[in-house]
Amino acid sequence: MELRQIKYFMEVAKEEHVTEAAYRLHVAQSAVSRQIAKLEDELGVELFSREGRNVKLTHAGRIFLQHIELAMAEIDRAVAAVDSYLNPETGKIRLGFPNSLATKTLPRVISAFRSQYADIGFDFHQGSNKELRELVERGEIDFAFVSPVPESTHEISTEIFFSENMRVLLPDHHRLAKREEVNLRELRHDQFVLFRTGYDMRKLVIEACRQVSFEPKVGFESEDIYTIKGLVEAGLGVSLLPETLLIEQTPPGTISLPISVPQVTRTVGVIVTKVRTLSPSEKLFYNFLIEYYDRLNQFSL
């Protein structure tokens, strides 16, 4: 069964006249009749009944038309999807990100990108670094923002865009709230509010505590930034969070302070698959990210 036969069949069904259908298709009437006959022979059933110079769909023909119209609609969508994929300014980007980048970093860069390429769409996926890496490796998303940025492997390449300091978030009635900075070891007797197990941000905090010789007492766990902030605000513990999430967004009833010892930073960047080629729109976005953060980093120097 050929696509040409399907198109001829649909046009004859629409016109109910072989000659008119041939005229619309810009082909000879004999070519239309021959392809319809081949189609009927392949299906083993008559699709049209002849009524003088006109033709009418048989019952089998109506059934076939109903299903083939759905199939052709899917084919049209598939062609449109490929066209969109090949057009760097009208495609769709499947992008992953962790919760810790959702409130400031991601919206800013997407807004800047869409101001130049308004027709490119995004399909967002949120998760831990581990979950995002697995999605990239399986090809379910194209690439992902991550923090901290892992090492490159045979399956993924990585790009670090910037590093930032972590800060301590305390209830405003905490004994250290009046300090200008905090030695992390001074919090060894406090309860911590951390991301759940599996999140690299949790590992970052635990490793920082171990650098000053204590294991943090984890009182509460969450995968949501606002929940973590809310629990600290309620006086239920302390936390370490990136400065971009605290300098302009410190909740009422809390205070954030820099950490004097040890130095605790996180890297922010993207992971990209090595096992397949990025689409034109994905390449466009990736190159935009490189240039965007190059400009920001030069400005901050």
C-alpha positions as CSV (number, residue, x, y, z in Angstrom):
1,M,0.0,0.0,0.0
2,E,1.5,3.3,-1.1
3,L,0.9,6.8,0.2
4,R,0.0,7.8,-3.3
5,Q,-2.8,5.3,-3.5
6,I,-4.2,6.6,-0.2
7,K,-4.2,10.2,-1.4
8,Y,-5.9,9.2,-4.7
9,F,-8.5,7.2,-2.8
10,M,-9.3,10.1,-0.4
11,E,-9.7,12.5,-3.3
12,V,-12.0,10.2,-5.2
13,A,-14.1,9.7,-2.1
14,K,-14.3,13.5,-1.7
15,E,-15.2,14.3,-5.3
16,E,-17.2,11.1,-5.9
17,H,-16.0,11.3,-9.5
18,V,-12.7,9.9,-10.9
19,T,-12.3,12.5,-13.5
20,E,-12.8,15.4,-11.1
21,A,-10.4,13.8,-8.6
22,A,-7.8,13.4,-11.4
23,Y,-8.2,17.1,-12.2
24,R,-7.7,18.1,-8.6
25,L,-4.7,15.9,-8.3
26,H,-3.2,17.1,-11.6
27,V,-2.7,13.5,-12.9
28,A,-4.3,11.5,-15.7
29,Q,-7.7,9.8,-15.0
30,S,-6.2,6.5,-16.0
31,A,-3.5,6.8,-13.3
32,V,-6.1,7.4,-10.6
33,S,-8.2,4.5,-11.8
34,R,-5.2,2.2,-11.9
35,Q,-4.0,3.1,-8.4
36,I,-7.5,2.7,-6.9
37,A,-7.7,-0.8,-8.6
38,K,-4.4,-1.8,-7.1
39,L,-5.6,-0.6,-3.7
40,E,-8.8,-2.6,-3.9
41,D,-6.9,-5.6,-5.1
42,E,-4.5,-5.4,-2.1
43,L,-7.4,-5.0,0.4
44,G,-9.4,-7.7,-1.3
45,V,-12.6,-5.6,-1.4
46,E,-14.3,-3.0,-3.5
47,L,-14.0,0.5,-2.1
48,F,-16.3,2.2,-4.6
49,S,-19.5,1.3,-6.4
50,R,-20.0,2.8,-9.9
51,E,-23.2,4.8,-10.5
52,G,-23.0,6.0,-14.1
53,R,-20.2,8.5,-14.3
54,N,-20.1,8.9,-10.5
55,V,-18.7,6.7,-7.8
56,K,-19.9,6.1,-4.3
57,L,-18.1,4.6,-1.3
58,T,-19.1,1.1,-0.4
59,H,-19.7,0.1,3.2
60,A,-16.1,-1.2,3.3
61,G,-14.9,2.0,1.6
62,R,-16.5,4.1,4.3
63,I,-14.9,2.0,7.0
64,F,-11.5,2.3,5.3
65,L,-11.9,6.1,4.8
66,Q,-12.8,6.6,8.5
67,H,-9.6,5.0,9.7
68,I,-7.3,6.2,6.9
69,E,-8.3,9.8,7.6
70,L,-7.0,9.4,11.2
71,A,-3.9,7.8,9.9
72,M,-3.2,10.6,7.4
73,A,-3.8,13.2,10.1
74,E,-1.1,11.5,12.2
75,I,1.2,11.4,9.2
76,D,0.6,15.2,8.7
77,R,1.5,15.8,12.3
78,A,4.6,13.7,12.0
79,V,5.8,15.7,9.0
80,A,5.0,18.9,10.9
81,A,6.9,17.6,13.9
82,V,10.0,16.8,11.8
83,D,9.8,20.2,10.1
84,S,9.6,21.8,13.6
85,Y,12.6,19.7,14.7
86,L,14.7,20.8,11.8
87,N,13.8,24.5,12.2
88,P,15.9,25.8,15.1
89,E,13.5,28.7,15.8
90,T,10.2,26.7,16.1
91,G,11.2,23.5,17.9
92,K,10.6,22.3,21.4
93,I,13.2,21.8,24.0
94,R,12.8,19.1,26.7
95,L,14.7,20.6,29.7
96,G,15.2,19.2,33.2
97,F,16.0,21.1,36.4
98,P,16.2,20.6,40.1
99,N,14.0,22.4,42.6
100,S,16.9,24.6,43.8
101,L,17.1,26.3,40.4
102,A,13.3,26.7,39.8
103,T,12.7,30.0,41.5
104,K,15.4,32.3,40.1
105,T,18.0,30.8,37.8
106,L,15.8,29.0,35.4
107,P,13.1,31.6,35.0
108,R,15.7,34.3,34.2
109,V,17.5,32.4,31.6
110,I,14.3,31.1,29.9
111,S,12.9,34.7,29.8
112,A,16.1,36.0,28.2
113,F,16.0,33.2,25.6
114,R,12.4,33.6,24.8
115,S,12.9,37.3,24.2
116,Q,14.9,36.4,21.2
117,Y,13.3,33.1,20.1
118,A,9.6,33.4,21.0
119,D,8.4,30.5,18.9
120,I,10.5,27.8,20.6
121,G,8.6,25.8,23.2
122,F,9.8,24.1,26.4
123,D,8.7,20.8,28.1
124,F,10.0,21.0,31.7
125,H,10.9,18.0,33.9
126,Q,11.8,18.5,37.6
127,G,13.8,16.1,39.8
128,S,17.0,15.3,41.6
129,N,20.4,15.3,39.9
130,K,20.3,11.5,39.8
131,E,16.8,11.5,38.2
132,L,17.7,14.2,35.7
133,R,20.8,12.3,34.6
134,E,18.9,9.1,34.1
135,L,16.3,11.0,32.0
136,V,19.1,12.5,29.8
137,E,20.8,9.1,29.4
138,R,17.6,7.5,28.4
139,G,16.8,10.2,25.9
140,E,13.6,11.3,27.6
141,I,14.9,14.8,27.9
142,D,17.5,16.7,25.9
143,F,19.6,18.1,28.6
144,A,19.2,19.4,32.2
145,F,20.4,22.1,34.6
146,V,22.0,20.5,37.6
147,S,23.7,21.6,40.8
148,P,26.3,20.6,41.8
149,V,27.6,19.7,38.3
150,P,29.0,16.1,38.1
151,E,32.1,15.0,36.1
152,S,31.7,14.2,32.4
153,T,31.4,10.5,31.4
154,H,31.1,8.5,28.2
155,E,27.4,9.1,28.3
156,I,27.2,12.8,29.2
157,S,29.1,16.0,28.8
158,T,29.0,18.8,31.4
159,E,29.3,22.5,31.4
160,I,29.7,24.7,34.5
161,F,28.2,28.1,34.2
162,F,28.9,29.6,37.6
163,S,29.6,28.8,41.3
164,E,28.0,30.3,44.3
165,N,28.4,30.3,48.0
166,M,26.1,28.5,50.4
167,R,24.6,30.4,53.3
168,V,23.2,29.4,56.7
169,L,19.5,30.0,57.1
170,L,18.5,30.5,60.7
171,P,15.3,31.5,62.6
172,D,15.7,35.1,63.6
173,H,15.6,34.2,67.3
174,H,18.5,31.7,66.9
175,R,21.4,32.2,69.3
176,L,23.7,33.0,66.3
177,A,21.3,35.3,64.5
178,K,23.2,38.5,65.5
179,R,26.5,37.2,64.0
180,E,28.0,38.6,60.8
181,E,29.1,35.1,59.8
182,V,29.0,31.6,61.2
183,N,31.5,28.8,61.6
184,L,29.5,25.7,60.6
185,R,30.8,23.7,63.6
186,E,28.8,26.1,65.8
187,L,25.7,24.4,64.5
188,R,26.7,20.9,65.5
189,H,24.0,20.7,68.2
190,D,21.2,22.0,66.0
191,Q,18.7,20.1,64.0
192,F,19.0,20.5,60.3
193,V,16.3,20.8,57.6
194,L,17.7,19.2,54.4
195,F,16.7,17.9,51.0
196,R,15.7,14.3,50.9
197,T,18.2,11.4,50.4
198,G,19.2,11.2,46.7
199,Y,19.5,15.0,46.3
200,D,23.1,16.2,45.8
201,M,22.3,19.4,47.8
202,R,21.9,17.1,50.8
203,K,25.3,15.5,50.1
204,L,26.9,18.9,49.8
205,V,25.6,19.9,53.3
206,I,26.6,16.7,55.0
207,E,30.1,16.8,53.4
208,A,30.5,20.4,54.6
209,C,29.6,19.4,58.2
210,R,32.0,16.4,58.1
211,Q,34.8,18.9,57.1
212,V,34.4,20.4,60.6
213,S,34.1,17.1,62.3
214,F,30.4,16.5,63.0
215,E,27.5,14.6,61.5
216,P,24.4,16.8,61.1
217,K,21.3,15.9,63.0
218,V,18.6,15.7,60.4
219,G,15.2,16.7,61.9
220,F,13.2,17.2,58.7
221,E,13.6,16.4,55.0
222,S,11.9,17.8,51.9
223,E,12.4,18.1,48.2
224,D,10.8,21.6,48.1
225,I,12.7,24.8,48.7
226,Y,9.7,26.6,50.2
227,T,9.0,23.8,52.6
228,I,12.6,23.9,53.8
229,K,12.4,27.6,54.3
230,G,9.1,27.4,56.0
231,L,10.3,24.8,58.5
232,V,13.3,27.0,59.4
233,E,11.0,30.0,59.7
234,A,8.9,27.9,62.2
235,G,12.0,27.4,64.3
236,L,12.2,23.7,63.6
237,G,15.8,23.7,62.5
238,V,18.6,25.3,60.4
239,S,19.6,24.8,56.9
240,L,22.2,25.6,54.2
241,L,20.9,27.0,51.0
242,P,22.5,28.7,47.9
243,E,22.9,32.5,48.2
244,T,20.7,33.1,45.1
245,L,17.8,31.6,47.0
246,L,18.4,33.7,50.1
247,I,19.8,37.1,49.3
248,E,16.6,38.4,47.7
249,Q,14.2,35.7,49.1
250,T,14.9,35.3,52.8
251,P,11.6,34.4,54.4
252,P,10.2,36.6,57.2
253,G,11.3,35.4,60.6
254,T,14.6,34.1,59.3
255,I,18.1,35.4,58.7
256,S,20.8,34.1,56.3
257,L,24.5,34.5,57.1
258,P,27.7,33.7,55.2
259,I,29.7,30.7,56.4
260,S,33.3,31.5,57.5
261,V,34.5,27.9,57.9
262,P,34.5,25.7,55.8
263,Q,34.1,27.3,52.4
264,V,30.9,25.8,51.0
265,T,30.0,26.4,47.4
266,R,28.0,24.8,44.7
267,T,28.5,24.7,41.0
268,V,25.6,25.3,38.5
269,G,25.5,24.1,34.9
270,V,24.1,21.6,32.5
271,I,24.5,18.0,31.5
272,V,24.1,17.0,27.9
273,T,23.9,13.6,26.3
274,K,26.8,12.3,24.2
275,V,24.9,9.4,22.7
276,R,22.8,11.3,20.2
277,T,23.0,14.6,18.3
278,L,21.1,17.6,19.6
279,S,18.3,19.0,17.4
280,P,18.8,22.4,15.8
281,S,16.7,24.2,18.4
282,E,18.5,22.4,21.2
283,K,21.9,23.5,19.8
284,L,20.5,27.0,19.6
285,F,19.5,27.0,23.2
286,Y,22.8,25.4,24.4
287,N,24.9,28.0,22.5
288,F,22.7,30.7,24.0
289,L,23.4,29.4,27.5
290,I,27.2,29.4,26.9
291,E,27.1,33.0,25.6
292,Y,24.6,34.2,28.3
293,Y,26.7,33.0,31.2
294,D,29.9,34.1,29.6
295,R,28.5,37.7,29.5
296,L,27.2,37.4,33.1
297,N,30.6,36.1,34.4
298,Q,32.5,38.9,32.6
299,F,30.1,41.5,34.1
300,S,30.6,40.1,37.6
301,L,34.5,40.2,37.4
